[in-house]
């Protein structure tokens, strides 16, 4: 595969409108396109695709996690803790890298990762 890189990640959603509102309005991702049952978001390096197709196929949220790189894990946590139900408090993951976990409206595991 040589110089391959992750181009996109797809998450299933049972309620596309609710998922779009979460990723666009709460996390602040820009919608770059929408085709039928697929909504594309710019994450700065990888495209996030939310689709009703995977939800209909029965893909489980426990097998996926979206990790969002942020400039400050604690600042992201503080600015969103009233809008997102976090699973834990920000914590050291490794060395100077911190993380905090949350779930999107469809139950997918997500986290913020980066400097404190």
C-alpha positions as CSV (number, residue, x, y, z in Angstrom):
1,X,0.0,0.0,0.0
2,X,3.0,2.3,0.2
3,X,2.0,5.9,1.0
4,X,-1.6,5.2,1.9
5,X,-3.4,7.4,4.3
6,X,-6.8,7.3,5.8
7,X,-9.1,9.2,3.5
8,X,-12.3,9.0,5.4
9,X,-14.2,7.3,8.2
10,X,-17.9,6.5,8.1
11,X,-20.3,6.3,10.9
12,X,-23.9,5.0,10.8
13,X,-26.7,7.2,12.1
14,X,-30.3,6.3,12.7
15,X,-31.2,10.0,12.6
16,X,-29.1,11.9,10.1
17,X,-30.6,15.3,11.0
18,X,-29.6,14.9,14.6
19,X,-26.1,13.6,13.7
20,X,-25.6,16.6,11.3
21,X,-26.7,19.0,14.1
22,X,-24.2,17.4,16.5
23,X,-21.2,17.3,14.2
24,X,-21.9,20.7,12.6
25,X,-23.4,22.8,15.4
26,X,-21.8,21.3,18.5
27,X,-18.4,20.1,17.3
28,X,-18.1,22.9,14.6
29,X,-17.3,20.7,11.6
30,X,-18.0,22.1,8.2
31,X,-20.4,20.1,5.9
32,X,-18.6,19.7,2.6
33,X,-21.3,17.8,0.8
34,X,-24.4,15.7,1.0
35,X,-25.5,12.9,-1.4
36,X,-28.6,10.9,-0.7
37,X,-28.1,9.3,2.7
38,X,-24.5,10.5,3.2
39,X,-23.2,13.7,4.8
40,X,-19.5,14.7,4.4
41,X,-17.6,16.8,7.0
42,X,-14.2,18.4,6.7
43,X,-12.0,17.4,9.7
44,X,-8.8,19.0,8.4
45,X,-7.2,15.9,7.2
46,X,-9.7,13.1,7.0
47,X,-13.3,13.3,5.8
48,X,-15.9,12.1,8.3
49,X,-19.0,10.7,6.6
50,X,-22.2,10.1,8.5
51,X,-24.7,7.8,6.8
52,X,-28.0,6.1,7.4
53,X,-26.8,3.2,5.2
54,X,-24.5,1.8,7.9
55,X,-27.2,2.2,10.6
56,X,-29.6,0.2,8.4
57,X,-27.0,-2.5,8.0
58,X,-26.8,-2.9,11.7
59,X,-23.2,-1.8,12.3
60,X,-22.6,-1.3,16.0
61,X,-21.2,1.8,17.6
62,X,-18.9,-0.1,19.9
63,X,-16.7,-1.0,17.0
64,X,-15.9,2.6,16.0
65,X,-14.2,5.5,17.6
66,X,-13.6,9.0,16.1
67,X,-10.6,10.7,17.6
68,X,-10.5,14.4,17.0
69,X,-7.2,16.2,17.3
70,X,-7.6,19.4,19.3
71,X,-5.2,22.2,20.3
72,X,-6.2,21.7,24.0
73,X,-8.2,18.8,25.4
74,X,-9.1,20.7,28.6
75,X,-10.2,23.8,26.8
76,X,-12.4,21.7,24.4
77,X,-13.8,19.8,27.4
78,X,-14.6,23.1,29.3
79,X,-16.2,24.7,26.3
80,X,-18.4,21.8,25.5
81,X,-19.2,20.1,28.8
82,X,-22.7,21.7,28.9
83,X,-23.5,20.4,25.4
84,X,-21.8,17.0,25.4
85,X,-22.1,14.1,27.9
86,X,-18.5,13.2,28.5
87,X,-17.7,9.7,29.6
88,X,-14.7,10.8,31.8
89,X,-12.6,13.8,32.7
90,X,-9.6,14.9,30.6
91,X,-6.6,12.7,31.5
92,X,-3.0,12.0,30.5
93,X,-2.9,9.3,27.8
94,X,0.8,9.2,27.1
95,X,3.6,11.7,27.8
96,X,2.2,15.2,27.0
97,X,-0.8,13.8,25.2
98,X,-4.2,14.1,26.9
99,X,-7.6,12.7,26.0
100,X,-11.3,12.8,27.0
101,X,-14.1,10.5,25.8
102,X,-17.7,11.2,24.8
103,X,-20.4,9.6,22.6
104,X,-22.3,11.2,19.7
105,X,-26.1,11.1,19.6
106,X,-26.0,7.6,17.9
107,X,-23.8,6.2,20.7
108,X,-20.5,6.2,18.7
109,X,-17.4,6.4,20.8
110,X,-15.6,9.7,20.2
111,X,-12.7,11.5,21.9
112,X,-10.6,14.6,21.9
113,X,-6.9,14.0,21.8
114,X,-3.9,16.4,22.0
115,X,-2.1,18.7,24.5
116,X,-3.6,19.4,27.8
